[in-house]
């Protein structure tokens, strides 16, 4: 429970600040099955609905949802709206404590970003959400080092990034 205690300690020391935690889904809350990668890229339906939930992480984050000055957000990438809708349904079933209005999806067919911009897209979303909702600080959890580094480059000292391995005891 090192990670939970660390986050609680940081939030407690900053109890006058509004803090957000952004969490990726694939490889963080749900098993990342490499064999399904082609189905995801080819936009085959049902792939996200059948992902195995990682309950150790899901339960840990649910506990952090009780920290008074910490709000939990989903920030996940997908190719199209249908995949985002599958992810919403998966969350309803497996991690419903993530509020509907705190679920954000970087959708390639809508955001129309180039592949070389991909590593910065989530950082841009975090920056925009923090500004619009007046957050002072953010945590960001992902399994992709390049996404984490991209967010850190955009947000600097306003974010503390964690690779999924940091959550494991």
C-alpha positions in Angstrom: 0.0 0.0 0.0 3.0 2.2 -0.5 1.3 4.1 -3.4 -1.9 4.7 -1.5 -0.1 6.0 1.5 2.1 8.3 -0.6 -0.9 9.8 -2.4 -2.8 10.3 0.9 0.3 11.9 2.5 0.7 14.3 -0.5 -3.0 15.2 -0.5 -3.0 15.7 3.3 0.0 18.0 3.2 -1.8 20.0 0.4 -5.3 19.8 1.9 -6.1 23.4 0.8 -5.4 22.4 -2.9 -7.6 20.9 -5.5 -5.9 17.8 -6.9 -6.9 15.5 -9.8 -5.7 12.0 -10.6 -5.8 10.9 -14.2 -5.8 7.2 -14.9 -5.3 5.3 -18.1 -7.4 2.2 -18.7 -5.5 -0.3 -20.9 -2.7 -1.8 -19.0 -3.7 0.0 -15.8 -7.3 -0.9 -14.9 -7.7 -3.6 -17.6 -5.4 -6.3 -18.8 -3.5 -5.2 -21.9 -3.6 -8.2 -24.2 -1.1 -7.7 -26.9 -2.9 -10.3 -29.1 -5.9 -8.0 -29.2 -3.9 -5.0 -30.5 -4.7 -5.8 -34.2 -8.4 -6.1 -33.4 -8.2 -2.7 -31.7 -6.4 -1.0 -34.6 -8.8 -2.7 -37.0 -11.7 -1.4 -34.9 -13.2 -4.8 -34.2 -16.2 -4.5 -31.8 -16.3 -6.0 -28.4 -12.6 -6.0 -27.6 -12.8 -3.6 -24.7 -15.9 -5.1 -23.1 -14.1 -8.4 -22.6 -10.9 -7.1 -21.0 -9.9 -8.7 -17.7 -10.3 -6.2 -14.8 -7.2 -5.7 -12.7 -9.0 -5.6 -9.3 -5.9 -4.9 -7.2 -5.5 -1.6 -9.0 -9.2 -0.9 -9.2 -9.7 -1.4 -5.5 -6.6 0.7 -4.7 -8.0 3.6 -6.7 -11.4 3.2 -5.2 -9.9 3.8 -1.8 -8.1 6.9 -3.1 -11.5 8.2 -4.3 -12.3 8.8 -0.6 -9.6 11.4 -0.2 -11.5 14.7 0.2 -9.3 16.9 -2.0 -8.6 14.3 -4.7 -10.9 13.7 -7.8 -10.4 10.7 -10.0 -10.5 10.9 -13.8 -10.3 8.4 -16.6 -8.0 9.5 -19.5 -7.9 6.7 -22.1 -7.1 6.6 -25.8 -9.0 4.9 -28.5 -9.4 5.0 -32.3 -13.2 5.8 -32.5 -16.3 6.6 -30.6 -17.6 3.0 -30.6 -14.4 2.0 -28.7 -14.9 4.9 -26.2 -18.5 3.7 -25.6 -17.2 0.2 -25.0 -14.8 1.6 -22.4 -17.6 3.5 -20.7 -19.6 0.3 -20.4 -16.6 -1.6 -19.1 -16.1 1.1 -16.4 -19.8 1.0 -15.5 -19.4 -2.7 -14.8 -15.9 -2.8 -13.2 -15.0 0.6 -11.8 -18.3 2.6 -11.6 -16.8 4.9 -8.9 -15.3 6.9 -11.8 -18.0 9.5 -12.4 -19.4 9.7 -15.9 -18.4 13.3 -16.2 -14.9 12.5 -15.1 -14.3 10.1 -18.0 -12.3 11.5 -20.9 -11.2 9.7 -24.1 -8.6 10.8 -26.6 -10.4 9.6 -29.8 -8.2 9.6 -32.9 -11.1 10.0 -35.3 -12.2 13.1 -33.5 -9.0 14.6 -32.3 -7.4 13.9 -35.6 -3.8 13.9 -34.2 -0.8 12.7 -36.1 1.2 9.7 -34.8 4.1 11.9 -33.8 1.7 14.0 -31.6 0.3 11.0 -29.8 2.6 11.1 -26.8 1.5 14.7 -26.0 -2.3 14.3 -26.5 -3.0 13.1 -22.9 -0.8 15.9 -21.5 -2.8 18.4 -23.4 -6.1 17.0 -22.1 -4.8 17.1 -18.5 -3.7 20.7 -19.0 -7.1 21.7 -20.4 -9.1 19.9 -17.7 -6.9 21.4 -14.9 -7.4 24.9 -16.3 -11.2 24.6 -16.9 -11.9 23.0 -13.5 -9.3 25.0 -11.5 -7.1 22.1 -10.3 -3.8 23.1 -8.6 -2.0 19.8 -9.1 -2.4 16.4 -10.8 -1.2 12.8 -10.7 -1.2 10.8 -13.9 -1.0 7.0 -14.1 -0.2 5.2 -17.3 1.6 2.1 -18.6 3.3 4.0 -21.4 6.5 5.8 -20.5 6.3 8.1 -23.6 2.8 9.3 -22.6 4.0 10.0 -19.1 7.0 11.9 -20.3 4.9 13.8 -22.8 2.5 14.9 -20.0 5.5 15.9 -17.8 7.0 18.0 -20.6 3.7 19.9 -21.0 2.8 20.3 -17.3 6.1 20.5 -15.6 5.8 20.8 -11.8 2.0 20.7 -12.0 1.9 17.0 -12.4 3.5 13.9 -10.9 3.5 11.0 -13.2 3.5 7.3 -12.2 4.1 4.3 -14.3 1.7 1.4 -13.4 4.6 -0.5 -11.8 4.8 2.2 -9.1 1.4 1.0 -7.8 2.5 -2.5 -7.1 3.8 -3.6 -3.7 
